[in-house]
Each structure stands twice: as structure tokens, then as C-alpha cells.
């Protein structure tokens, strides 16, 4: 009852009617059937007969009255987005959603749109991902800020598989995404999302520029021996970044890479998985890491065309 979906499919011939069918068993049957026409027949006792080629199945169904109705949405205040834009925004934020149910407000993605821009934000308290995109929608004074559950966001991303548009409608407690004849409806998370703007550094005293591929490879290697803490030390000096990890039961690893940096020496620790999650969703050749001091969060960005407006804030670890 948190997420619902409806779709329409063409048929060759039919008589009016309705039936509720066990979804998983229906899917398992269809997956095994040959590429031939399928007929579906319902008898008076709600038994469903499926026939395809030489195969025949009977499934126990339920009457339509036992199935909940999906909510209806007003045709006003519909936001129309391009599927590639929404898909990219989901990719760059969903990884940072919290899986801690006790922090209810953080178990979804903040979906926000105003006259100037569309933004999506996710955080688990240890890292924060935010992406903003300018739009040319005619919204008037409409301002929207809602929290969409991760389960719904994941399904919406699957819907965004073409270059066409997708429309978004809102009610007081629910959101709907429509693509052609398919509609996904989700409850909204009724909670207060924290003021994420206070977490994002307004300026960085020091900036390190790294080659993305070289940085990614080095992080992966050094992370092998960082143990359960996932801590990697970043020791930055002029034109160099030394990555180091150690675990008393495993051993230690270290690798030095060249960077664009001519500031003071600094040592700061980051969770390796959080850094790799960021690196897995960016496309640019260069990564920029903004720092202020060893106890302040790091601001990770990329120079890729698709990464414009995207940043990831990662809280430091004690080294």
C-alpha cells in the first residue's frame, strides 16, 4: 500500500471483465512461455486459465472488489520532465539514502521544484548528495518540496528508459509518475527533511584536483586493507595525495598519486565506500575535493558535463 502501479496493454480480442491474479506466479509462468499468443479466461469461481501454444495453466484468482483502488490525481499542477534528466538525478542521489528506519525523514529522496530549478537531495547523516537542474517549466508560483520513499524512486528510475517525457502529479500525501499508459503512485514520507543547505560548505579553503580514473583505481586498491572501519587516510601535500589504510588483523596499504594542489599539508580521513559511491556516479575526467580542515566535511564535485549542479558532501572520520 506504499507504492502502486498501473499499466495498459493492447489485446487482440476481449470481453469486459476484471480479476486479481497472483503476481509472482503469473510472472514465473510468463517467463517460461514461448513467444506465442496468450489467452486468459476467467470462470465464475475466479479461476484463471492461461493457454499458450501447448501449455495450459489454472490459477486461483480473487475478485476485483478485494483489490484497493489507486488514488486519482488532479490534472492541474502537473510537472513534465525529460526521462534522461530524472534518471540522472535519481542515480546521483539514491545511493545516499538512509536505510535506518528510525531516521524516517532520511529514508527517502527530497524532491524539490520551484520557478528556477529542480533539485533532489539524499542523506544518511554521514554523507549528502544533491543535484540541481535548471528547467523551463511554466510553474507560476508553484513550489513543491516532498520526500519520496526510496522504493518508489528505484521503480521510477526503471520507468525512465527512453528519451521521452514523464509527468509528475502531486496530492497532499501522494505522488504519481506517468509515462504513456503506465502510472506509478507512491505515498510521501510525512516528516521534516533536515536543512541540508547548512551542511554544504559555502566555500573551500583548499581544493585538490584529481584524475578520476587514477583516483578511483587507487581508492579501490587501498580500500582492500581498510578493514571494517572503511577508513582511508588522505595525506595531501604539494602536487601529491597519499592514500593509506591499515587494519591490525590484515595489514596496511599505501599509494601516492599526483594531484593539482599547492596548499598546505593536511591529513583527513574518509569512509572508502562513501567516496567510491560518489565516484561510481560521476562522468568527468577530473574530480575536485574541497577541504577546510581535518574536522570539516569534504565537498566532492566533478567537471563532467552531466555532473553540473551535482555535489557530494562526506563527513570526515577521525584518523
C-alpha positions, 0 to 999 in steps of 0.5 A: 500500500506504499507504492502502486502501479498501473499499466495498459496493454493492447489485446487482440480480442476481449470481453469486459471483465476484471480479476486479481491474479497472483503476481509472482506466479503469473510472472514465473509462468510468463517467463517460461512461455514461448513467444506465442499468443496468450489467452486468459479466461476467467470462470465464475469461481475466479479461476484463471486459465492461461493457454499458450501454444501447448501449455495450459495453466489454472490459477486461483484468482480473487475478485476485483472488489478485494483489490484497493483502488489507486488514488486519482490525481488532479490534472492541474499542477502537473510537472513534465520532465525529460526521462534522461534528466530524472534518471540522472538525478535519481542515480546521483542521489539514491545511493545516499539514502538512509536505510535506518528506519528510525531516521524516517525523514532520511529514508527517502529522496527530497524532491524539490521544484520551484520557478528556477530549478529542480533539485533532489537531495539524499542523506544518511547523516554521514554523507549528502548528495544533491543535484540541481537542474535548471528547467523551463517549466511554466510553474507560476508560483508553484513550489513543491518540496516532498520526500519520496520513499526510496522504493518508489524512486528505484521503480521510477528510475526503471520507468525512465528508459527512453528519451521521452517525457514523464509527468509528475502529479502531486496530492497532499500525501501522494505522488504519481509518475506517468509515462504513456499508459503506465502510472506509478503512485507512491505515498510521501514520507510525512516528516521534516527533511533536515536543512541540508543547505547548512551542511554544504560548505559555502566555500573551500579553503583548499581544493585538490584536483584529481584524475578520476580514473587514477583516483578511483583505481587507487581508492579501490586498491587501498580500500582492500586493507581498510578493514571494517572501519572503511577508513582511508587516510588522505595525506595531501601535500604539494602536487601529491595525495597519499592514500593509506589504510591499515587494519591490525588483523590484515595489514596496511596499504599505501599509494601516492598519486599526483594531484593539482594542489599547492596548499598546505599539508593536511591529513583527513580521513574518509569512509572508502565506500562513501567516496567510491559511491560518489565516484561510481556516479560521476562522468568527468575526467577530473574530480575536485575535493574541497577541504577546510580542515581535518574536522570539516566535511569534504565537498566532492564535485566533478567537471563532467558535463552531466555532473553540473549542479551535482555535489557530494558532501562526506563527513570526515572520520577521525584518523 
